[in-house]
């Protein structure tokens, strides 16, 4: 296996475990480690399809150095939470039921510390995050939402064939736990060869298995945001909450026009879309240092602005 390209600058926390609703979840809380006692806030990270904790190390490390705690967990169907034949086995109910559990845990801890909690989601996790902002039980208690290359609609390069699209609902209904190797488009993920080499050799990332149920669900989840039937986004988006969507312009996995459409429909008075020329799909976790630094600096500026506004009486 090729070594993970990023050298962590703080101390990597130990992976911890918690059992909930029949699954043993691996999770990590990365504290602030920058020589001060100031904690500006916490970010709950919701990872993408086939991802797991280590993929977020560079982002979590940088957040730590800049005064932000971060919390992430391997979702059901991914990482250490669902090894072996459990990889990819999950459904829509479990996705949001599990997330509510960890939202409640993090909200409780953040309230005790007197710090705001933000939600960040990448790719599939971005679709989860933006839907949580519309339908989550505690959506109005989250201080702001961040989408990274969210799965709203697939790029034409990635979109599967019409016959497969037609068959998908039936496969999901009658063969929900049957898994397929969806293939990992390394060139679509990042323009950085070192990260492509790492990902392509990582047994936690490849093969990239997904169940028929999981794949159908995340496509439908994105369609809810894109089609916006009955003004789903306008009617339900978390009241008065800021949102920023950040997307690589050269992303051939998830189409940036989905992010544009969401921001257009979103009723928030504090909404922003940031597009990054030359950046591909995994702008926070796998892209070049140059692209990452640009994107992270924008995120830090946004977080600092909104933690400051949270602190106002």
Beta strands, then each sheet from edge to edge (+ up, - down):
strand 1: 16-20
strand 2: 23-30
strand 3: 41-46
strand 4: 68-73
strand 5: 116-122
strand 6: 144-148
strand 7: 179-181
strand 8: 209-211
strand 9: 242-248
strand 10: 271-276
sheet 1: 1+ 2- 4+ 3+ 5+ 6+ 9+ 10+
sheet 2: 7+ 8-
end
